[in-house]
Amino acid sequence: MADGDEMDERKEDKDPSETYSSNGDENTSDIESIVDECSQEYGALNKTLDQLDACLNTLEERNDDLLSKVKALLADSRQTREELQQERLEKQSKAE
């Protein structure tokens, strides 16, 4: 059991701040590495979101353009139908 006692003494001889310092440096570099990776991922995500936003804006513009064309087509169709109805009424009144 003397060997076990020697190990305990060696552990006690070490300065806890030295252990923390070496682990702290490793933890700091690990954290910095994780932060760098996250920053790159967030940058890529932001770029993708910007592209998606641009695509959605284009789609919205096209949708608005199509909507205005459909409304114009409906108005034209309504006007044509009213003119045809008016012509039919005139022909019916002349025939009578």
Secondary structure, DSSP 8 states (H G I E B T S, - for coil): -HHHHHHHHHHHHS-HHHHHHHHHHHHHHHHHHHHHHHHHHHHHHHHHHHHHHHHHHHHHHHHHHHHHHHHHHHHHHHHHHHHHHHHHHHHHHHH-
